[in-house]
Amino acid sequence: MSKATEARFYHFVQLPDENGCMNWLGHHTRGYGKFSVRGKKVYAHRFSYELFVGPIPQGLTLDHLCRNRACVRPDHLEPVSMRVNILRGESVAAYAARVTHCPQGHPYDLFNTYIRPNGGRDCQTCREERERHRERRMGGRRSRTVRAPSRR
C-alpha cells in the first residue's frame, strides 16, 4: 500500500472521542465508513484493521466492540464469526437469544423449550398449561390443536 493511500485514510479519521472511538469522517453506508483503495470501495474499519493488525482471518467478520459502526480504531474491532457478531448486536434476534426464561420464569433449556416450525421458541411448561386450560374450558373435550411432543 502506498504512503499516499495511508495519508488519505488518516485524513478521514477523527481523533479519539470521549469513548475512545476514532470515527470515520468520510463517506458512510448504513453507518459504516467507506474508503476507496485503487478504485475499489472498501469498509474503512476493515482497512484500518488490516493496516494496523493484519489480515482478517478467513470466515470471520469484524465486530465493533464499542457498538459504533463509524469507529475505525483497531483495538475496538474483534474478528468473530458472523453468528457471534449478530448475537452480540442489538437486533430482535440478538435480544431473543439472550432471553433465558419465559415471562413466567420457566427456563428455556433442552427439556422445556419447544421450537416452533417458524424457528421461534415456546416454553413447554406454559404450552402444556395452556392446553390443560383449553381442555377445561371445552368441558373435557380435547381441542383440535396439535400438541407438541413432551421432551421429559
N, C-alpha and C positions, 0 to 999 in steps of 0.2 A: 504494500500500500504506500502511496506517495505521501510525502510530508504535506503537500497541498491539500490532499483529501482529509488528512488528520486535522490540519488547521481549520479547514472549512467546518468539520464536525464540531470542534471546540467553540467556534463562533456561535453555534446554536445552543450551547449548553449553559444553563443558568448556574451561578454559584449556589452552594447548598442553602436550602431554606431552613426554617425552624425545625423541620423533621429530618433534616439531613439529606433530603432529596435534591438531586441535581436534575431539574426539569428541562425538557426539550422545548426550545422556543420556536422551532421551525414548524413545518407542515405536520398536521395530525390527521389520522384516520381512526375514527372510533376511539379517540383518546390516546392512541399510540403514536409516538413520533415517527415520522418517515424521513428518510435521508437518501439522496441519490449518489450511488457509487458506480462510476464507469457507465453511466446512463441507465442503471437499473435501480429501482426503488427498493430499499431495504428498511426494516424496522430499526429505528435508532437505538433502542435498548439492546437489540441483538448485536448490532455493530459495536456498541460500547463494550459489551461482554467479551466479544471475540477480540477486540483491540487490547483490552487490559488483562483478561483472564486466559483466554484461549478458545479453541473450538467448543461449540455446544455439543455435548455427546449425542450420538445418533439416537433417534427415537424420543428424545427429551425436548421439553419446551421450557422457556424461562418464566418463572413465577416472580412477580413483583412482591417481595415480602412486605413492602411498605403500602401495598394496595393502591399505588399511584401509577397509573398507566403511562404517564408522561415522564416518569423518572428513568434516567439512564445511568444512575450510579451503579457500578458493577457489584458492590457489596450489598445492594438492595435486591439483587437478582439471584435466583437459585434455579439450577436445572432440575426439573422434576418431570414425572410422567404427566401426560395430559389429564389423566384421571385425578391425580393428586392436585394439580393446578385448579381444576374445576371445583373439586370438593373444598379447597381452601377459600374459594371465592364467596361471593355474596348472592349467587343465583338462587332460585327456588329449589333446584336440585341439591345445591350445596347445603342450604338450610335444612331441607328434609332429611338429608343423610346424617346430619348432626343430631337429629331428634332421636333419643334412645328409649323413650317411654311414650305410651299413648296418653291422651288427655286425662284418662282415669288413673294413670300411674302404673299401668302394667308394662313390663319390659318388652321391647322389640328384640326378641332373641330367636334362636334357632327353633324353639318349640312353640313360641307364642306369636309368630309372625306369619300371616297369610299374605302371599304375593298375588295380587290381582292380575288378571290377564293383560291389563294395560301397563303393568310394571309397578304400579303403586303398591302400598302395603297397608294391611289392616291388623289390628290386634285380634288374635284368635279368641281370647277370653271374652272380649267385647262382642265379637261376631256371634259367639255361642249364646251369650246373654240376650242379644237382640233376637235371635231365633227362638229362644225359650219364651221371651215376652210376646213375640208374634204368635206363637202357638197358643199361649194362654188367651190372647185377645181373640183368636179364632175359635175358641171353645174346644180346644184339644185337637182340632184338625191340623194336620201338618200343612204348612204353606207350600206353594209350588216352587219356591226358590231352591236353588241347588246349594246344599250345604258343603262348605269346604271340608276336605278330609282333616280329621284331627291329627295333629303331629305328636300327640302324647303317647 
